[in-house]
Each structure stands twice: as C-alpha cells, then as structure tokens.
Amino acid sequence: MVETIYELPETPAYHEDIPKLTQDDPVDADEVVNPLIQKVLENTHAVKKKLDGIQASKGQPDGIAGLDSSGKVPAAQLPEIDVSGSINAHNTSNAAHSDIRGLISKYKPQFFPVTIPATNAGVVGSVSGTFPACTANETTCIVDAAPTDASQDVFHECGFWLKSISPTGFTYTVDSNLTAAMTVYITVQEV
C-alpha cells in the first residue's frame, strides 16, 4: 500500500466553512473525510505562515492598522498628552527640564547632619537648625533620624527617639545615657 500525504499549498487559504460530520454522513475518504482534513491542515498552515511572517518582520505583521512600514505608530496618530501644570506645552526644552529637575529636587529626601550632645536618659533635648517648611506639618513631610556609620552602635544602644521637628529645630530623647556626642542624619522628604 502506497501512502499518500496531504499537500499544503504555497499560499494556503484560511477556511471558515469546515463542515461538521454527522452520523448520517457517508464515510467516504475521498469525498468527505479527506476534504475536511485538508481544510483543517490548510488553516493550520495558513496560521503558521502568518506567524512566521510576523517573526521575520520583527513583530510587524502585514496589514496591522495604524503602524507605518517601520512598525511604529505615526506621530500624527499619537495621543496628545496633557502637560498642564508646572510644565506646559509652550516650555522650551531647557525650561521643561528645569521644571522637571525642580520637581525632583522638591520631592527627593534631604539629609541634614546634626550633632547630638551627651545627655541623660529621659531628658528631652533640642537642637537648633534650618529644616524645610514642610516639617511644621507632619501630614506634608516624612521625617526620620538615622546614625552615621561611626554612630550606629551608640545610636541604637541609647535608644534615640526623634520627638518633633520644625523649620527651626527638633527635639529628641534617649532611653539610656548618651555619654558622648554622636552625629545623626535628619532625613526630610516632602510628600
């Protein structure tokens, strides 16, 4: 017996009209079964060729609406972006970059090194300084204290607590005696 195989055309068609076999259909290989299988195979082959074409063109299938020949959306079809507020559509490039740098600077954390003098446990101490205006309102500012590398052990052993902060200074307390001065960073971030 000589086996014959289904032939796949070079440019396969995609068929949506594949009939469903029923119990009443005669089971004839040449008139019923083979034409049905041929259509299913052609559909698979058509999809495979389309996918191969997409991969070959770097993700740019033929006929996708809205893309140019290089696979990009033409500038005329890009959505307009609302740039109102601190940056507007009439800014020059330098002015826009300056506005962006200003916003980034405003919201990035600021670090202030301060020296905490030796003090006894439970005493509320204060340190004068100049801090951002947001420190007057804890809902607009995140404030924290952290030790320098050299002060880490002492900071944790004395139980340093930042109690309050304002634009002109802050108050703190320690849980155990601080026998020597230590340096801490006060971190302030506007929100």
N, C-alpha and C positions, 0 to 999 in steps of 0.2 A: 504494500500500500504506500503510495507516494503522498507525503504530507504537503499540503499547500498552506501558505500563510496569508494573512490579511495584508493587503498592500496599503500603505499610507501615502497619500498624495503629497507632493511637494508643498502645495498651498492648500491645507485642509480647510474645509468649511465647518463651521460650528452649527450643529443641528439642534433645533428645539422641538422638532416634531418626531421624537422617537416613540413609536407605538408600544403600548404595554401589551404583552401577551396575555391571553385569557385561556381558560380551559377549552374553549370552543375552537381555538386556532389549530389548524393542522400543523403538525411538527414536521415541516419540510425545511431541510437545511438550506437549500439554495433560494427558496422564495421567502422564508420567514426568519429563521434564526440568523443566518449569515448577514443579511442586510441590516438587521438590528445590531448585531455585534459590530459591524463595520461602522455604523453611525456613532456608536459609543467610543470606539477606538479613535475615530476621526476627531471627536470632541476632545478627548484626552490629548491627542497630538496637537490640536489647534491651541489648547491652553498652554501646553509645554512650549510650543514655538513662540507664543506671545511672551511667556516668562523669560525665555532665552533672549528675546529681543530687548526686554527691559533691562536685564543684567548687562547685555552687551552695550547698551547706550547709557550706562551709569545711572540707572534708575529713572531714565526719561523714556517712558513708553510713548510710542507714536500716538498722536491724537488726544493727549490729555489737554483738556481745555484750560486756557489761561497761562500756560507755560510757553516761553519762547524756545527757539531751537537749542539754546544752551541749557535748558532745564530750569530757568529762573522765571519768576513772576515779573512781567514788565513793570517798570517803575510807575507807569500810569495806572496800573491796577492795584498798587499797594494802598492799604488803608491810610487815611490821614490820622496822625497821632496828635492828640491834644497835648500841647506843650505850654498851656497857660500856667500862670502862677509865677514862680520866681524865674523860670526860664520861658521866654516867649518865642514865637516863630520869627520875630524880627531881629533877634540877637545875632551878632556876628559869631563866628566860631570861637574866637578868643573870649568874647563876653559870655557865651554859653558855658565854656569850660571853666571860666572863673566862677560863674554861678554854681556849677556842679561842685567845684572844689570847696566853695564856701559852705554848701550844704553838708558835704562830707566832713569838713572840719568841725562844723557845728555839732554833729552827732557822734563823732568818734570820741572815745574816752580820753580825758585829760588826766595827767598824773602830776601830783604835787608832792615832792619830798618834804617831810617835816620832821623835826626832832622832838621826841617826847622826853622830857626831863625825868630824872629819877623821882619816884613818888611812892607813897604808901598805898597799901591795898585799900580799896573802897573810897578813896579820895576822888572827887570829880575834878579833873584838871581841865585847863583850857589852853588852846594855842591860837594866837592871832595869825591871820593870813588873808590872802586875797583869793577868793574862790568864785566860780561863776554865779551869776544872779539866780540861776535855777535852784541853787542849794537852799534858797529861802522857802521852797515849796517842794516837799518830798514827792508829790504826785507828778512833777515835771523833771525829776532828776534822780538818777541812781547813784548812790554814794557808797563807797566801801573803803576799808583800810587794809593794806597788806604790808608785810615786812619786807625789808631789803634782804638780800641773801645773808648778810652778816647778822641781821637781827632776827632771823626766823625762830631760833630756839627760844630766845628771850621773849619774843612776841607771844608765842604760844604758852610758855611757862607762866607768864604773868597774867594771862587771860585778858588781853587788851580788848576793850569794847569802845567803839565809836558811838557816842550817845546822840550828838546833834551836830549839825553843821549849818553855817550861814555864809553869806558872801564875805564876812569879815573874820571868820574863825570857826573853830569847832570845840566841842567838849568831849571828854573821854573818861573812862575809869579803868582800873585794873583790878583783878581779883586777888593778886598777891603782890607783895612789894616789888617795885621795879628799882633795883639797886644802882643802875647806871642808865644814862640816856640811851635811847635807841632811835633809829631812823625808820619811819614808815612812809609808805606812799598812800596818799589820799587819792582815790580814783573817783572822778566825777564824769558822768555821762548824761547828757540831756536826752530826754525822751519826747 
